[in-house]
């Protein structure tokens, strides 16, 4: 209430949200089937159906250092806002001082001492600005919107963290599955090579067939080493995301071939992105902050009235400081009217307008990027389903080819080269099917993130509760800081 009496309406332009530079519907070839629940309302517990993945996400939210920094940025922005908001009220200090001076003898009156003392105690108010034109309020509003933008940045980091944990975990599981298949193939090729060596020794097979079998064995060995290296590196990346070891006290993981690792995500409408994507809200708050700075730059052209006051007691002796008649006060109002500043105020206003235009472009770009990410994921969803089905059909055909080639070889109709080639093609088809399933799962995660999902935890069934590590940070309130009034543009 006091701040409202001491300030006037801001001179900032009336804020108008820019028109969203996107269409009202998704592209025609985007797959938009799904439930009616917005993705932002689906908690990551409902989305990630793998218990081990749920536990990893929970640990990452508690321990990830990047998310910790983003959370601490909120405290930093809140403190900066509190500092700026304090300028809207007078700062009153208690002070006490003593002054001792010596006057030159030539300037001293007859019978007067060259030495003088002055003791003073009281309360002071230094240069408080009466905010008639809203300069201080505009600066306070700008700091408030920066605080809101920092909160949205933390939420965006939270969503990205959930997405990265999901994708890293799924990639590690896919590499582990591919490594196991490569190991099985290597064992089978090694056994075949041993048999081929014996056949070669008795003249039942050619040197070409022997070398072909040896090549398949060594290629499988290379695949095992490569996939194990990639899986170990991905596990290290997951450790960094989670903020600690990933193999202790965690539930077992689902089989990668299980189709129920992730939940299917509905699309919604493009306009939902404006409300569900925290990165878009972050740039909009930055735009509001830049808009408020224009009001501060405009107010700088008008007079500034400041008040300085002091009230207390004064005496030439310390013993007489509180004697009757020692009361003293000063009151100094000051009016500052800019006349010539070499174009400083005009340049500051131009700078505020330029930064506002930049903020508009950044806001529109954020909307366009969000639309593109969601549209790409929606388009890929249907096509990846077709790809997985086709790749599964390829594997089925290659498996049948191996069976027929083996039968032809056993009946003396075909050579072992035909069998070896069929086995090689089957191995490639198995690896390609795992990669196609991984691409489909990664696309589901990307769609979940692009639609604003991953911020909520959701309901955890008692049987699926993951052990949560001890929190490393105190909870940060997302509410408006104390003393902040709703911002209104006048």
Secondary structure, DSSP 8 states (H G I E B T S, - for coil): -HHHHHB----S--------SS-SS--TTS---S-SS-GGGS-HHHHB--HHHHHHHHHHHHH-HHHHHHHHHHHHHHHHHHHHHGGGS--EEEEEEEEEEE--GGGS-TT--SEEEEEEEEEEEEEEEEBTTSHHHHHHHHHHHHHHHHHHHHHHHHHHHHHHHHHHHHHHHHHHHHHHHHHHHHHHHHHHHHHHHHHHHTTSS-HHHHHHHHHHHHHHHHHHHHHHHHHHHHHHHHHHHHTS-SSSS------TT-TTSB-------TTHHHHH-HHHHHHHHHHHHHHHHHHHHHHTTS-EEEEEEEEEEEESSSTTTTSTT-EEEEEEEEEE-----TTHHHHHHHHHHHHHHHHHHHHHHHHHHHHHHHHHHHHHHHHHHHHHHHHHHHHHHHHHHHHHHHHHHHTTSS-HHHHHHHHHHHHHHHHHHHHHHHHHHHHHHHHHHHTT-SS------GGG-------SS-----S--TT-------
